[in-house]
Amino acid sequence: MHAVRLCHSAFFSSQPRLVPSPLLQGLKRSASLVSPQITPAPWPSQRLFHHIRSGSAVRFKQPRHASFGWGLAGISCVIGGAAAIQFYYTASEKETSSLQQQEQMQQSHSNFTGIIDTLEMSSYDIAPGHVGNLTPEQEVKLREMWAVLFRLFNIKIEDGQLEKALSNRPESPDSKKKTRRGFFGFGGGKKEEPATPDVAGLSLSDHDDKYGMNKDFKQAVADLSPEQLRESLWSMLKADHPDALLLRFLRARKWDVNKAVVMLISTIRWRREEMHVDDDVMLGEMKALEQAESSDHETKRLGVDFMAQTRMGKSFIHGVDKQGRPICSIRVKMHKIGVHSEKSTERYTVHMIETARLMLPRPIETAVIMFDMTGFTMANMDYAPLKFIIKCFEANYPESLGAVLIHQAPWIFSGLYLLQWHMQIDI
């Protein structure tokens, strides 16, 4: 191997070295003098080496520049695509939310009954026996009841005006049959003059006098002056139509004017003397807070218990049913036996009834009670509040309860409470 190397070196060393001629050197000098920027051409070996070296550099530099440009383009595309997707989903969410809001608004508007003017409605949209849909006989009963109340209130009317108002009505078929004819059918008989019931003889039968209304009526007439009776009636109206209030009592007593007047006057006495609806209960939380700071123990407990029941959310009025009647929800699990006094519970119940009356849009005159029995236990089974509610709607708020709904009633409630309800209530 060493011998081969020696031979190879000897061979190349024996070869003559190429020396450039003087002519070529002169040409090089002249070229450098004429154009200094022009460099002499390299030798073939040098050109070959330069070509190989420059080619490799180009091959290594060009991909670097290209990959950097493609990377920038890719990053730009990714950022732009993400921004476009974000914008698309944001716009779609906004559109979806706006559509949902519109649907909710349309649904709320469709469920909202609003204030319905009775005069703009046809008689077919109003229930029979209500303001705007009365038969001639029912109109006569309503006028007769007003006439009796005018006498009780000592309202002076000019001579003949009351009889004129009572007789100014369309004749019913029954009244036409009762008119008497003269000889051979000619000549008109005298019409029967309408007579108002005597105030002194007003009373209820023993069957109808379930809650001692006869006694309350007599005490009211004896103890209260006509002015007090009249003021109590007008304060009782609240948002009701005066005729609508009287018609509720007439419908409850099957259009018997005598019984309706006794029931109305006994209700006035109950509101004024027993329950103190207008001067105590309807003052609401402000009155209860004042009572809670009273030095009297009983008065203080009434105020504290009333505010406690209000704050715990035992009952509330929310929404309407398909007929537009307000719904009063009662959460029975919030009521505990003996926690609050019976009188404070009654005041709280009357306050909720009066509040529901203020939320009745005409011609709707009834509300709905829903007993929510979720979480009901034996500790919540109290008969006293249920009896009081039944008495209120039967004796003092007739024709005011549209329906009673029971949500998630246990078997013990359906067996006892419903039996008591059907046995006692007659609205």
C-alpha positions in Angstrom: 0.0 0.0 0.0 2.9 2.3 0.8 4.5 1.5 -2.5 1.3 2.5 -4.4 1.3 5.8 -2.7 4.9 6.5 -3.6 4.3 5.6 -7.2 1.3 7.9 -7.3 3.2 10.8 -5.9 6.1 10.2 -8.2 3.9 10.1 -11.2 2.2 13.4 -10.5 5.5 15.0 -9.5 7.1 14.0 -12.8 4.4 15.6 -14.8 5.4 19.1 -16.1 3.7 22.1 -14.5 1.7 24.3 -16.7 3.1 27.8 -16.6 1.1 30.6 -18.2 2.8 32.3 -21.1 3.9 36.0 -21.0 1.2 36.8 -23.6 -1.6 35.6 -21.3 -0.1 37.5 -18.4 -0.1 40.7 -20.5 -3.7 40.2 -21.4 -4.6 39.8 -17.8 -2.8 43.1 -16.9 -4.5 45.0 -19.7 -7.9 43.6 -18.7 -7.4 44.7 -15.1 -6.3 48.2 -16.3 -9.2 48.7 -18.7 -12.0 47.3 -16.4 -11.1 46.8 -12.8 -14.6 45.4 -12.0 -14.1 42.5 -14.4 -12.3 39.7 -12.7 -10.3 37.1 -14.6 -12.0 33.8 -15.4 -11.0 31.1 -13.0 -9.3 28.0 -14.0 -11.5 25.0 -15.0 -10.8 23.3 -11.7 -11.7 26.4 -9.8 -14.9 26.9 -11.8 -15.9 23.3 -11.2 -15.3 23.7 -7.5 -17.2 27.0 -7.4 -20.1 25.5 -9.3 -20.4 22.6 -6.9 -20.1 24.9 -3.9 -22.6 27.5 -5.1 -25.2 24.8 -6.2 -25.1 23.2 -2.8 -25.6 26.6 -1.1 -28.6 27.5 -3.4 -30.1 24.1 -2.7 -29.8 24.7 1.1 -30.9 28.4 1.1 -33.9 28.3 -1.2 -35.9 25.8 0.8 -35.3 27.9 3.9 -36.8 31.0 2.3 -39.7 29.0 0.8 -40.6 27.2 4.1 -40.6 30.5 6.0 -43.0 32.1 3.4 -45.3 29.0 3.5 -45.3 29.1 7.3 -46.4 32.7 7.4 -49.1 31.9 4.9 -50.3 28.9 6.9 -50.4 30.9 10.2 -52.3 33.6 8.5 -54.8 31.1 7.1 -55.3 29.5 10.5 -55.8 32.9 12.2 -58.2 34.1 9.6 -60.1 30.8 9.7 -60.4 30.9 13.4 -61.6 34.5 13.3 -64.2 33.6 10.6 -65.4 30.6 12.6 -65.7 32.8 15.8 -67.6 35.5 13.9 -69.9 32.9 12.4 -70.7 31.2 15.7 -71.1 34.6 17.4 -73.5 35.8 14.8 -75.4 32.5 14.9 -75.7 32.7 18.7 -76.9 36.3 18.6 -79.4 35.4 15.9 -80.6 32.4 18.0 -80.8 34.5 21.2 -82.8 37.2 19.3 -85.2 34.6 17.9 -85.7 33.1 21.4 -86.3 36.5 22.8 -88.9 37.2 20.1 -90.6 33.8 20.7 -90.7 34.5 24.5 -92.1 38.0 23.9 -94.7 36.6 21.5 -95.6 33.9 24.0 -95.8 36.4 26.9 -97.9 38.7 24.8 -100.2 35.8 23.8 -100.6 34.7 27.5 -101.2 38.3 28.7 -104.9 38.9 29.0 -104.5 42.7 29.5 -107.3 45.0 30.5 -110.5 44.0 28.6 -113.1 46.6 28.3 -116.6 45.1 28.9 -118.3 47.6 26.6 -116.2 46.6 23.6 -116.9 42.9 24.0 -119.9 41.0 22.7 -122.3 39.4 25.0 -121.2 36.0 23.8 -117.7 36.5 25.3 -119.1 37.3 28.8 -120.6 34.6 31.0 -124.3 34.8 31.6 -125.3 36.8 34.6 -122.4 39.1 34.5 -122.2 42.8 33.6 -122.8 43.1 29.8 -124.8 39.8 29.5 -127.9 40.1 31.6 -131.4 38.9 30.8 -134.4 41.2 31.4 -135.3 39.3 34.6 -131.7 39.6 35.9 -131.7 43.3 35.2 -134.9 43.6 37.3 -133.3 41.7 40.2 -130.2 44.0 40.0 -132.4 47.1 40.1 -134.4 45.8 43.0 -131.3 45.1 45.0 -130.0 48.6 44.4 -133.4 50.0 45.5 -133.1 48.1 48.8 -129.6 49.3 49.4 -130.7 52.9 48.7 -133.2 52.5 51.5 -130.6 51.0 53.9 -128.2 53.8 53.1 -130.9 56.4 53.5 -130.2 57.8 50.1 -133.0 60.3 49.2 -134.4 60.0 45.7 -137.0 62.2 44.2 -140.6 61.0 44.3 -141.3 58.6 41.5 -137.7 58.3 40.3 -137.1 54.9 42.0 -140.3 53.4 40.7 -139.6 54.8 37.3 -136.2 53.2 37.3 -137.6 49.9 38.4 -140.4 49.9 35.8 -138.2 51.2 32.9 -137.2 47.7 31.6 -138.1 45.5 28.6 -141.0 43.1 29.4 -140.1 39.5 29.6 -142.3 36.8 28.1 -143.6 35.8 31.5 -144.7 39.3 32.3 -146.5 39.5 29.0 -148.4 36.4 29.8 -149.4 37.8 33.2 -151.0 40.9 31.7 -154.8 40.8 32.0 -157.0 41.6 29.1 -160.4 43.4 29.2 -163.7 42.2 28.0 -163.4 40.1 24.7 -159.7 40.7 24.9 -159.9 44.4 24.4 -158.6 47.0 26.7 -155.4 46.8 28.6 -155.1 45.5 32.1 -152.9 47.2 34.7 -149.3 46.2 34.8 -148.0 44.8 38.1 -146.0 47.5 39.8 -142.6 46.3 41.0 -142.3 46.3 44.7 -139.1 46.4 46.6 -138.7 44.1 49.6 -139.3 45.5 53.0 -136.0 46.1 54.8 -137.4 45.0 58.2 -138.5 41.7 56.9 -135.2 40.7 55.3 -133.9 37.4 56.6 -132.5 34.0 55.5 -133.9 30.6 56.0 -132.3 28.2 58.4 -130.9 26.2 55.5 -129.2 29.2 54.0 -128.1 30.7 57.2 -125.0 28.5 57.6 -122.7 31.1 59.2 -125.2 33.2 61.2 -125.8 35.8 58.6 -129.2 36.7 60.0 -127.7 37.7 63.3 -124.9 39.6 61.6 -127.4 41.4 59.3 -129.6 42.5 62.3 -126.5 43.7 64.3 -125.2 45.6 61.3 -128.5 47.4 60.7 -128.8 48.2 64.4 -125.2 49.2 65.2 -124.0 50.9 62.0 -125.4 54.1 60.6 -126.6 54.4 57.0 -123.5 56.5 56.3 -121.2 53.8 57.7 -122.9 51.2 55.6 -122.6 53.2 52.5 -118.9 54.0 53.1 -118.1 50.4 53.8 -119.8 49.3 50.5 -117.7 51.8 48.5 -114.5 50.8 50.2 -115.4 47.2 49.5 -115.5 47.8 45.7 -111.8 48.4 45.2 -111.3 47.7 41.4 -114.7 46.0 41.0 -117.6 47.4 39.0 -120.5 48.3 41.4 -122.9 46.2 39.5 -120.5 43.3 39.3 -120.2 43.3 43.1 -123.9 43.1 43.6 -124.3 40.4 40.8 -121.8 38.2 42.6 -124.1 38.1 45.7 -127.2 37.6 43.5 -125.7 34.7 41.6 -124.6 33.1 44.9 -128.1 33.3 46.2 -129.9 32.2 43.0 -131.1 35.7 42.2 -133.0 36.0 45.4 -132.8 39.7 46.3 -133.8 39.1 50.0 -131.0 36.6 50.6 -128.4 38.6 48.5 -129.0 41.8 50.6 -128.7 39.9 53.9 -125.5 38.3 52.7 -124.0 41.6 51.5 -124.8 43.5 54.7 -123.4 40.7 56.9 -120.2 40.7 54.8 -119.9 44.5 55.3 -120.2 43.9 59.1 -117.6 41.1 58.9 -115.1 43.3 57.0 -115.7 46.4 59.2 -116.1 45.0 62.8 -114.4 41.5 62.8 -111.7 41.4 60.2 -110.9 45.1 59.8 -110.1 44.6 56.2 -109.9 48.2 55.1 -108.3 49.9 58.1 -105.9 47.1 59.1 -105.3 44.2 56.7 -105.1 46.1 53.5 -102.4 48.4 54.9 -100.1 45.5 54.4 -96.5 45.3 55.4 -96.2 48.9 56.6 -99.0 48.3 59.2 -97.4 45.0 60.2 -94.0 46.6 60.8 -95.6 49.2 63.0 -97.4 46.4 64.9 -94.1 44.5 65.3 -92.7 47.4 67.3 -95.7 47.7 69.6 -95.3 47.3 73.3 -98.5 45.2 73.5 -97.6 41.5 73.3 -100.6 40.4 71.2 -100.3 43.3 68.8 -96.6 42.7 68.4 -97.1 39.0 67.7 -99.6 39.8 65.0 -97.2 42.0 63.2 -94.2 39.6 63.6 -96.2 36.6 62.4 -97.6 38.5 59.4 -94.2 39.6 58.3 -92.7 36.1 58.9 -95.4 34.5 56.6 -94.8 37.2 54.0 -91.0 36.8 53.9 -91.0 33.0 53.8 -93.1 33.0 50.6 -95.9 30.8 51.9 -98.1 31.9 49.1 -97.8 34.1 46.1 -99.7 35.2 43.0 -98.1 34.4 39.7 -99.4 33.9 36.2 -102.8 33.0 34.8 -104.5 29.9 33.6 -106.0 29.3 30.1 -109.0 31.4 31.0 -107.0 34.3 32.1 -107.7 33.9 35.8 -104.9 34.8 38.3 -103.2 31.8 40.0 -102.5 32.0 43.8 -100.0 29.3 44.7 -99.9 28.1 48.3 -96.8 26.1 49.4 -98.3 23.9 52.1 -94.9 22.7 53.4 -94.1 26.2 54.6 -97.0 26.1 57.1 -96.3 24.6 60.5 -98.9 23.9 63.1 -98.7 26.3 66.0 -95.8 28.4 64.7 -98.0 31.4 63.9 -101.1 32.5 65.7 -104.5 31.7 64.2 -105.5 35.3 63.9 -102.3 36.3 62.1 -102.8 33.4 59.6 -106.4 34.6 59.0 -105.2 38.2 58.4 -102.5 36.9 56.0 -105.2 34.8 54.1 -107.5 37.8 53.7 -104.6 40.0 52.5 -103.9 37.5 49.8 -107.5 37.3 48.7 -107.8 41.1 48.5 -104.6 41.3 46.6 -105.8 38.7 44.1 -109.0 40.8 43.6 -107.0 43.8 42.6 -105.4 41.7 39.9 -108.6 40.7 38.1 -108.9 42.1 34.6 -112.5 42.7 33.5 -114.6 40.8 32.7 -112.8 38.1 34.7 -114.1 37.9 38.2 -112.6 34.7 39.7 -109.2 33.5 40.7 -107.6 30.0 41.0 -106.0 28.5 44.1 -103.2 25.9 43.6 -102.1 24.0 46.7 -98.5 22.9 46.1 -98.1 19.7 48.2 -94.4 19.2 47.4 -92.7 18.1 50.6 -96.0 17.7 52.6 -95.8 16.0 55.9 -98.1 15.4 58.9 -96.7 18.5 60.5 -98.3 20.6 57.8 -101.8 19.2 58.2 -103.8 22.0 59.8 -107.5 22.1 59.4 -108.1 25.6 60.8 -106.7 27.6 57.8 -108.6 25.4 55.4 -111.9 25.9 57.2 -111.2 29.7 57.2 -110.6 29.7 53.5 -113.8 27.8 52.8 -115.8 30.2 55.0 -114.3 33.3 53.3 -115.2 32.1 49.8 -118.6 30.9 50.8 -119.8 33.7 53.1 -117.8 36.8 52.3 -116.3 36.4 48.8 -119.0 34.6 46.8 -118.4 33.8 43.2 -114.8 34.7 43.5 -113.1 31.2 43.4 -112.9 29.8 39.9 -111.0 26.5 40.6 -108.9 24.7 43.2 -105.9 22.8 41.9 -103.8 20.4 44.0 -100.2 19.6 42.9 -98.6 16.4 44.0 -101.2 15.5 46.6 -100.3 12.6 48.8 -102.8 9.9 49.5 -103.6 11.1 53.0 -104.4 14.6 51.7 -106.7 13.4 49.0 -108.5 11.2 51.5 -109.0 13.8 54.3 -108.7 17.3 52.9 -110.7 16.7 49.8 -113.5 15.0 51.7 -113.7 18.0 54.1 -113.6 20.4 51.2 -116.6 18.7 49.4 -118.6 18.4 52.6 -118.3 22.1 53.6 -117.8 24.3 50.5 -120.8 25.4 48.5 -119.6 28.3 46.3 
